[in-house]
Amino acid sequence: MRLQRLLPAAILAACAFALPPLFAAMGVAFLLTQLTMSAYYALASLGLCALMGYAGQISLGQAGFFAIGGYASAFLCTRDLGAAAAPSGLVRLLDSSGLLVRWTDPYGKALLTLAPALSGLCAVLLAVLVAALLGTPVLRLKGHYLAMATLGFGIVIEKVARGTKALGGADGISAVPGLAILPGLSVTGGRAARSANFTIAWIVLALGILVLTNLVRSRPGRALRALRDGEEAAAAMGVDTARYKLKVFVIAAAFAAIAGVLLTHYNGSIGPGEAASTRSVRYVAIVAVGGMDNLVGTLVSGLVLNFLSLRGVFGSFDDAVFGAILILVMLMSPEGKAARAFRSLLPKRKVAGR
């Protein structure tokens, strides 16, 4: 049983180190860029799989948490704290503690900013806080009401990002520095770091699926499945349904925020399109294709579908394809895992005489 838990993570870890030299020998090393990005998008999908597939909670706001992570980290590590003539005591304290870094942006401007690693940590904590504050009232809703509430949250995040000048407006934030993982090893773009960043991304993805696999096969995981199959029955058996729903909602948000932070530093930029509602539909479609309560299936579908999308296979119909995929899954598997999780979105039929 323990070997089964370790197998997906072990395969990912092996691919993380084996594929770069293999692709280089085959002359297709350029594919590592799209596979790196696919890994981060798949990480966000895994978090949604835990929420929807194992806890039965519908969410159309996963892209919002992805954007919170990316935007918050990008903003904190590009905001110049040394521009003031007399830096504040807090800035001097952070500087003396080694939490600030001096660097030059692509336009030749010298900046004193928060260290990218610290900004990324703050961004994830911000997403967790927002998830806790949002989830406390919203998770009292069920079915299509919960879906609409989380969709509204995602729309708000997108409009705030698009309309806030400090966040770059419609252009987003660019010139985001790399995020140092270890001395000499950073999450950053560029051909020279292509292989190293592929390895980082797939190791992070391996750790993510390992964490979730252990979660869903533990005692809390059994509680989540009981919650999915029947909230009233789970509560009658002593499961604290409100607490478990909030915890898995926060976990899903944290996975999306981590993915957003890492992808933003990898690309060196982020735009409001990452928070679009179509992005959330994409995550839902990936989970539905992989199987609502199937982490490995979601992992595979996330890697494959995102890779095809990033390679431009779907062209200008990219978002339409993911919407069509979701519809087809529902039509072709009316009694399958996908339909079971989405059945709560439909209004209940009233039985005559009741």
C-alpha positions, -999 to +999 in steps of 0.1 A: +000+000+000+028+024+008+045+016-024+013+025-043+013+059-026+050+065-035+047+052-071+033+084-089+057+107-071+086+083-078+078+083-115+076+121-116+109+124-098+126+100-122+112+119-152+124+151-136+160+140-139+158+116-169+139+136-195+161+167-199+192+147-211+169+125-232+152+154-249+185+171-255+199+140-272+167+138-293+170+175-303+136+184-287+149+202-256+126+231-264+096+210-253+109+213-217+095+248-215+059+238-221+063+207-199+075+230-171+046+253-174+022+223-177+035+209-144+026+241-125-009+242-141-013+205-132-003+214-096-033+238-094-056+211-109-045+186-082-056+210-055-090+213-072-092+175-075-089+172-037-116+198-032-141+186-058-134+149-062-128+139-025-148+166-006-176+171-032-173+209-031-178+227-064-154+255-071-151+278-101-126+302-084-094+282-086-079+306-111-085+334-086-062+319-060-036+311-087-037+348-096-035+359-060-003+339-056+013+351-088+003+388-085+012+391-048+046+377-053+053+397-084+041+429-067+062+424-036+094+415-053+092+443-079+081+472-057+111+495-050+115+500-012+146+522-016+130+549-037+122+571-006+148+596+005+146+584+041+137+546+043+114+536+071+126+517+101+109+486+088+128+488+055+161+493+073+153+463+096+144+441+067+176+452+048+198+445+078+182+411+082+191+401+046+154+399+036+158+426+009+178+423-023+193+449-046+191+442-083+187+460-117+156+455-138+158+450-176+154+488-181+186+495-161+168+508-129+184+499-096+158+484-072+157+475-035+129+449-031+117+421-010+136+388-016+116+367-041+116+337-018+100+358+010+076+375-014+065+340-026+059+328+009+039+360+017+018+354-014+009+319-005+000+330+030-022+357+016-040+332-006-045+309+024-059+339+044-083+349+016-094+313+013-101+310+050-121+343+050-140+334+019-146+298+027-161+304+062-193+319+048-193+306+013-189+269+021-223+270+039-237+271+004-243+239-017-246+229-053-250+257-079-251+283-052-216+274-041-205+273-078-219+308-084-203+322-053-168+309-062-173+320-098-181+355-086-149+355-065-128+347-095-145+374-115-137+399-088-100+389-087-097+393-125-114+427-125-093+440-096-061+428-113-072+443-147-083+476-132-055+483-106-027+505-119-003+492-093-008+457-107-001+468-142-037+470-154-044+450-185-006+445-191+000+428-158+034+428-140+066+421-160+103+420-152+097+397-123+130+383-110+138+347-105+130+329-072+161+313-056+155+277-043+191+269-034+224+286-040+228+287-077+194+272-084+165+295-092+130+294-108+136+316-138+132+316-175+159+314-202+174+287-223+204+281-200+181+273-170+156+252-191+166+218-178+171+229-142+136+245-141+120+215-156+135+194-128+123+219-102+088+219-116+084+182-117+099+176-083+074+202-069+046+183-087+059+150-073+058+165-038+023+178-044+008+145-054+026+127-026+011+151+000-024+147-015-021+109-019-012+106+018-040+130+027-068+112+008-057+078+022-056+089+057-083+093+083-091+129+072-093+116+037-120+091+047-139+119+064-137+139+031-151+110+011-179+106+036-186+143+033-188+139-005-211+109-004-235+126+020-230+156+042-259+149+066-248+112+070-212+123+076-223+148+103-244+121+119-213+099+121-195+126+140-176+143+111-171+180+116-182+188+081-177+226+083-141+222+095-132+196+069-147+216+041-128+247+051-095+229+055-097+212+020-108+246+005-077+262+020-055+234+008-068+237-028-061+275-026-026+269-013-018+245-042-031+271-067-012+299-051+021+279-050+016+271-087+009+308-094+040+320-076+063+295-093+049+300-128+051+338-124+088+337-115+094+312-143+077+334-169+090+366-154+055+381-157+018+376-150-013+391-165-050+393-156-058+364-180-046+340-154-076+349-132-102+347-160-132+325-154-122+305-185-091+294-166-112+281-138-134+261-163-101+247-177-091+234-143-125+218-138-124+202-172-090+187-164-103+172-132-134+159-149-113+142-176-090+126-151-118+114-128-131+135-100-116+114-073-086+102-092-054+122-084-033+102-109-059+107-136-060+144-129-022+146-130-020+129-164-049+149-179-034+181-165+000+174-180-013+163-214-041+189-220-020+218-208+010+207-229-012+205-260-027+239-252+007+256-246+020+240-279-009+258-297-026+226-309-060+241-302-052+275-318-076+303-312-103+279-300-083+270-269-109+280-243-137+266-264-120+232-266-117+230-228-154+239-225-163+213-251-142+187-233-162+193-201-195+190-219-184+158-237-173+142-204-207+149-189-226+136-219-205+105-224-203+096-187-237+105-173-234+081-144-197+084-139-175+102-115-178+136-132-216+136-133-218+125-097-198+155-086-217+179-108-252+166-102-256+189-073-254+218-097-288+209-111-320+220-093-337+191-074-368+177-090-399+179-069-417+146-065-455+148-069-473+145-036-444+157-015 
